[in-house]
């Protein structure tokens, strides 16, 4: 695999719940207005902090360039590395020199979460067009007292990206329909010469956390889609709910050889090599990775839900995992110009183009007939609403997700017990 292909694959995995990119150009601050009047939003330029790993992963830049070509508005795109993005956004906002617009995470669960930054006064309220794009039930992730502080970019199904080509090579004829079948497939994959059924970046907390949330779709949220609200009300805890089943299943999968050897120290490079190289059959990564890996390797990949326990219902995770936010400290004309872009990208044809570029689903609605082919296995779930948003988006602080991610690392090494991880998560919630 070429170096560029490897970099492309690695970037495709860096999405939930982090965002960022290699530094390619630019610095923070408003873009030159291109000679137009600083009082005229139709000609005022603006700057945007975005995620971009390399020249091939420039979907933000592409949609912004299309807007610039159509309107004549100059837009400065400013990328940052993934491991520094959260810090860049928060530091620059606090210093008063952040870009005019930035890509954020909905809710409250991360340092760059919309509600967290809005409560601190860093984000500008948006118009009714932006408010009209919020997925049903997600209002608390974007709004305070009726004001909307970010516009979702697209819906991003998260799942088990499944390498069909590698599965055929290992003798796994189809993706497991139940958890019990999954355990059998783990054995079959090993006997078929593969390193594992699932490759896990066990040394990266937000990948172990993401995998855990995928498992929770059927163990927790299929039965109680409002579980987070119940937890916030103190009616349930992690320790006395289906989250115990989630962690016990992960321990059982580890003991059954479902993960690669040394999974506890795995990195995103492990996923790139395993899933992209066909030595593992699946990985818990954003669905957009399926198209990226298919393009880079020629293998057939699709997006699957984590299988339910025998007798359970299929359920998955899909959310608007990224959102455009406008810097409250930018000039009024700049803010108006940025809002004009948001209104433009909310138009169905532009929302569809952005979704196709980014390997996601248009924020304007789910249509099974127009989904990218990689999402066909979960098209029915998306179409009938059998999904929940990314759970940690409405957890009260980043510490809960950190306790989950590092806790699963501890389960893989044997340094933590299920009881300890659940207790850590409940403590991090704030009780």
N, C-alpha and C positions, 0 to 999 in steps of 0.2 A: 504494500500500500504506500502511495506517495506521501511525502511529508505534508503537502497541502491537504490531502484526503484525511490524514490522521488528525490534523488541526481542525478540519471541518467537523469530523465526527465528534471530537472532544467538545467542541463548542455546542453541538446539538444536545449534549447532556447537561450543560450548565444552565438550567432554566428554572427549576422549582426547588427552592424559592429564592434563588439568587439571580441577579442580572448584572451584566457588565461586558467589557470587551478590552482588547488590546488598544493602547493609546496609538492612534493613527495620525491625529491632527487636532489642531485647535486648542483653545483655552476657554475657560468659562466666561460668561458675560454676553450681553446682547450682540446680535449680529449687526453688521453694517446694514443700514436701511436701503442700500442700493441707490441712493440719490433721491429717493422719494421723501415726501414731507414726513417729519417725525410725528405729525398730528394726524396722518392719514393711515388708518389700519390696513387699507387695501394695498399699500406699498411698503409698509414698515417691516423690515426684516426681524427675525428672531433666532435664538440659538436653542439647541436641544441636546441634552445629554442622553445618549442611547447605548445599547449593547451591540457590539460588533466585534467578532473574533478575527476576521480577516476579510479580504475583498469579496470573497464568495458568500459571506453571511451578512449582507448589507440590506436586509429587507426594510429596516427603518429608513435608511438613507434613500432607498429606491422610492418608497412612497412619498417621502418628503421632497425628493427631486421631481417627481411627477407633479406635485402641488406647485412647486416653484416654476416648472415649465408652463403650467396652465395659467398661473396668476402673475408671474413676474416677481413674486416676493422672494427675496433671498433668505435662505435658511442655512445656518451654520450647524453642522452635525458634529458633536463632540463625544467621542467614545472614551471609555475608561476600562481598565482591566477588571475582570470579574471579582478578584479577591480584594479589590480596593473600591469597588463601586459604591457600596453602602456608605463607607467612610467619606468618599468624595462628595456624595450628595449631602450628607448631614453636615460635614465640615463646611462646605461652601455655602450652604443655606445659612448656617450660623454666622459665617463671616460676611454675609451679604454680597457674595460675588458668584453665586451659582448661575447656571444657565437660565434662560427664560422659561424653558419647558424641560421636563425630565420624565423618564419612565420610572414608575413607582410600583409598589405592591399594594393591593387593596387591603383594607382592614387595619388590624392592630398588631399582628404577630411578628413584625420585623422592624428594624430601625428605620427603613424607608417606607413604612406603611402609611397609607393615605391619611387615616384618621389620626395617627400619632403626629404627623407633620402638620395637619390642618389644625389640630388643637394647639400646636405651638405657634400658629399664626403664619406659617411659611407658604401656604397655598391659597390661591385665588379662587373664590367661588365661580362656578361655571354656569352656562346658560341651560335653558330647558332642553335643548337638543342633547346635550351631554347627559342630563338627568334621564332622558327617555331611553337611553341605551343600557341602563343598569339592568342586569339579569334579575328576574323576579326573586325576591328574598334576600338580595345582596345589598339592600339599601344602607344597612348599618356599616358596610365596608367602605362607603363613599360619602355618606351624608351626615351632617351635624345640624340639628334643628331645621331640617328641610333644605339646607344648602348643600349642593353637590360640589365636591372638591377634586374629582378626577373623572376621567372618561376612560372606560375599559377599551383596550385595543382590540381584543378578539377573545373568543372562547378557546381554551387550550385543553383538550382532553389529555389526561395523564393516565398512563397505564403501563402494562407489561408489553413493551415493544418486543415482538416475537419474530425471530429469524426463521421463516418457513423453510428456506433452503437448508439451513443447518439442521433443522428438526428432521427433515426428510433424510438427510445423511445419517442421522443417529437412529432412525427407525421410529421416531415419534410422528405418527401419521397425522395428528391433529392436536390443536391446543386443548389442554385438559378442561373438561366441563365442570369438574368438581375438585375440591381440595384433595380429596382422597386419590383421584386420578392424577393430580399433580405430583403427589409423593411417589406414585408408581413411575411417572414420567421422569422423575429425578434419577431413579435407578436405571431406567432405559437409556437415558442420555449418557450416563457414565459408562454403561456397558457398550454403548455405541461409539465410544472413543472420544466423547466430548469432555471438557473439563467440568461442566456443570450444566444444569438446566437453567439456573439463574446466576448471572454475574452481579456481584454486589460491591459497591465502593464502601466497604465496611469501615474504612478509616476516615470517611467524610460524613460528618453528622447529618448534613441535610440530604444525603442520599439514603442513609439508613432511616432517617425520619420520613422521607418520601415513600420508601417501600412500606413502612409501617402504616402510613396513611392509606395506601392502596389496599392493604389487607383490611383496614378498618372499614372500608366501604361496605362490605357485606357483614362484618362482625359487629359493627356499631350502627352505622348510619342508614342501612337499608331498613332496619326496624324503627330507628329513631332519628329521622333526618334533622330534628331539632335538638339533638343531643347536646350540642354546644350551649344552647340556651338553657337547657336543664342544668348543665354544669355551672353556668354563670349564676343560676338561681340557687345553687347549693342542693339541688334535688338528687344529683348523682355525683359520683366521683370516678376517677380513672380506675381506682382499685376495686370498685364494686360493680363494674360494667363489662361490656364486651371488649374493652381494651385489654383485659386480662387474656381473653382468647387470642387477640392479635399477637401479643408478645409470646404466649405459649406456642402458637403456630410457628413463629419465627424460630424459636428454640428447637422445635421439632424438625423444621426444615433444615436447620444447621446440622442437627444430629443425623439426619437422613441423607446428608451429602448433596443437598439441593444447591448449595452455594459452592463456588470454587474453593480449592484449598487455599488457606491463608486469607479468607474473605475479610477477616477482621482488620487486616491491613490494606485492603483494596482501595484503589483510587479511581478517579475517572479514567485514567489510562488503562486500568484493568477492564473497565466497561468497553472502552474503545477497542482494545485488543480482543476481548471476548466476544462481544456482540458484533462488532464490525468484522472481526476475523473469522467468525463462525465457529469458535471453540466453545461458546456457550449459546444457549437457545433464546434467552430472554434477559431483560433488564428493566428495572423500574426507572423510567426516564420519561420526559415529556414526549407526547405523541409525535411532535414534529420531527423527532430524531429518526423516525421510521423512513421518511422520505429522504433525509440527508444520507442515511447509511445506504439505502437502496441505490441512490445516485452515485455514491462513492465506490460501492463494491459490486454492484450488479446483482446482489442477492435480493430475494423477495422478503419483505418485512411488512408486518401490519401491527395494529394496536389492539390489545386485548384487555379485558377486565381481569382483575385477580379473581380466581375461581372461588365460588362460595362453598361452604361445607355442604355435604350431601343433604339434599332436601331444602337448602336455602335458595334464595332468589338472587339472580345476577344483579349487580349494582356497580356503579363506577364513580370516578371522580372527574369532574369537568368544571373548570372555573375560568373567570376572566382574571388570569393570574398576573397580568400587567395592565398598567393604566397610565394615560398621559396626565400629567399635572402641570399647572402653570404657576410660576414663581410669583408670589404676592408682592414682592419688592420690585418687580420690573416696572418700566414706565407704562402708563395707561395705554398709549398707542400700541406698544409692543404686546401687552396683554390682550388687547382687542384683536390684533393680528394673529396671535397664537390661537385665540378662540375661533377665529375665522377658519384656521386650518382644521380645528377639531370638528367644526360644522361640516367642512368639506369631506373629511375622512369618514364621517358618519353616514354619508350618502351610500345607499346600498351597493352601487357598483364599485365605489372606492373601498368600502369595507370588505367586499369580496376580493378585490385585488390584493389588499393588504393580507387577508387571511391566506390566500394562495401563496403569496410570497413568503410568508412566515410559517407555512405548514400548519395552519390552525383552522378555526371555524369562524365564519363571519359573526361579529357581535350583533348584527341585525337579525339573526335568527338561525335556527338549525333546520336544514332541509336535507333529509337523507339522500335525495336524488342528486344533490350537488356537492355532497361531502367528498373530500379527497379519498381516493380508493383505499388508502392505508387505514382509514377509519371504518371501513365496511363491517368488520366484526362487532363493533360497538355502536353501529348506526342505529339499531333498534332501541338500544338503551338511551341514546341521545335523543332520538325522536320522541320517545314516550316519557321522557323526564326521569328515567331511572338512574339518577346521578345526584351527587351533592357537590357543592363547591369545595375547594381545597380546605380541609378542616382547620388548619392552623391560621387561616386568614382572620378568623374571629376569636382566636385565643387571646387572652388579655395582654400578653407580653411575649417577647422572644424567648424568655427563659423556659417556657413550657416546651417549646419545640426543641430547644437545646437539650433539655432533660430527656426528651424522647430519643433524639439522635445519638447522643453520647451514651444513653442507657442501653440502646440496642448494641452499640459497640461493646459495652460491658457484658451483655448476654452472649455475644459471639466468643468473647475471650474467657467467659466463666467468672469474670470479676464482679458481676452483678447478678442478682436474682430478679425474677419477675416482680416479686413483692417490692423490692427496693426501687426498681424503675418506676413502678406505678406510684409509690409513695413520693418519689422525687418530683414526678409530674404534678401530683396534687399539691405538693408544697410550693412548687413554682407558680401554680395558678394564683396563689396568694392567700391560701387558707392554712 
